[in-house]
Each structure stands twice: as C-alpha cells, then as structure tokens.
Amino acid sequence: MIGIPKTGTLENGCISANVTSGYQFSTADGRSARLAIIDDQGNVIESGDAVAREAWNVCIAVIKNFKIGQGHIVVHSAPPGLVKRKVMS
C-alpha cells in the first residue's frame, strides 16, 4: 500500500508516535495507558515502557533494513519460538 495508512480507528485507546521519542499510549478520554503483550489465554506477559521501546525498535529496524536494501520485511526481537529463560540470582 502506497500512502499513509488510516489511523485513529481504536474505540477505547489512542496510539501516537514521535520520530524522536517513540510511541505514546492513552485512553480515549486522555488518561495515560501502556502497551502490553498478552498471550492467547489473556495473561499479561510483559507491559510498560520496555514493551513500547521494543515495539518501536522493531518497527524502525524493519524500515531501515528495507530502505538499505536488505530486503528484511520481518524483524523479531528474539528468534521465533525461542523461549527466553530468566536467570535467577
């Protein structure tokens, strides 16, 4: 699709972005909100600023790889299917 995609389609939330500061999230009535990763059973796996930063970085990486001719139209923050294990100390 050439052109700018339609935005403002969410019923209860708002996503905005700035090229220098990344994503910002709010409710439809202007209250602060945050991005979350939710599994197929509805459990919040991770949320907050780190998720928003990772989403932003993945989007930027896709665009940059495409523009420099790498042909990468998919960017993952970890290999698909890899289960990250946290090290407990």
For each residue, the residues with C-beta under 8 A, 3 or more apart:
1: 5
2:
3:
4:
5: 1
6: 9
7: 15
8: 14
9: 6
10: 13 14 15 28
11: 28
12: 27 28
13: 10 25 26 27 28 33
14: 8 10 25 26 27 28
15: 7 10 23 24 25
16: 23 24 26
17: 22 23 24 56
18: 21 22 24
19:
20:
21: 18 24
22: 17 18 52 53 56
23: 15 16 17 35 52 55 56
24: 15 16 17 18 21
25: 13 14 15 32 33 34 35 52
26: 13 14 16 30 31 32 33
27: 12 13 14 30 31 32 33
28: 10 11 12 13 14
29:
30: 26 27
31: 26 27
32: 25 26 27
33: 13 25 26 27
34: 25 47 48 49 51 52
35: 23 25 47 48 51 52 55
36: 44 45 46 47 48 51
37: 44 45 46 47 51
38: 42 43 44 45
39: 42 43 45
40:
41:
42: 38 39
43: 38 39
44: 36 37 38 47
45: 36 37 38 39
46: 36 37 50 51
47: 34 35 36 37 44 51
48: 34 35 36 51 52
49: 34 52 53
50: 46 53 54
51: 34 35 36 37 46 47 48 54 55
52: 22 23 25 34 35 48 49 55 56
53: 22 49 50 56 57
54: 50 51 57 58 77
55: 23 35 51 52 58 59
56: 17 22 23 52 53 59 60
57: 53 54 60 61 77
58: 54 55 61 62 75 76 77
59: 55 56 62 63
60: 56 57 63 64
61: 57 58 64 65 72 75
62: 58 59 65 66 72 73 74 75
63: 59 60 66 67
64: 60 61 67 68
65: 61 62 68 70 71 72 73 75
66: 62 63 69 70 71 72 73
67: 63 64
68: 64 65
69: 66
70: 65 66
71: 65 66
72: 61 62 65 66 75
73: 62 65 66
74: 62
75: 58 61 62 65 72
76: 58 79 80
77: 54 57 58
78: 82 84
79: 76 82
80: 76
81:
82: 78 79
83:
84: 78
85:
86:
87:
88:
89:
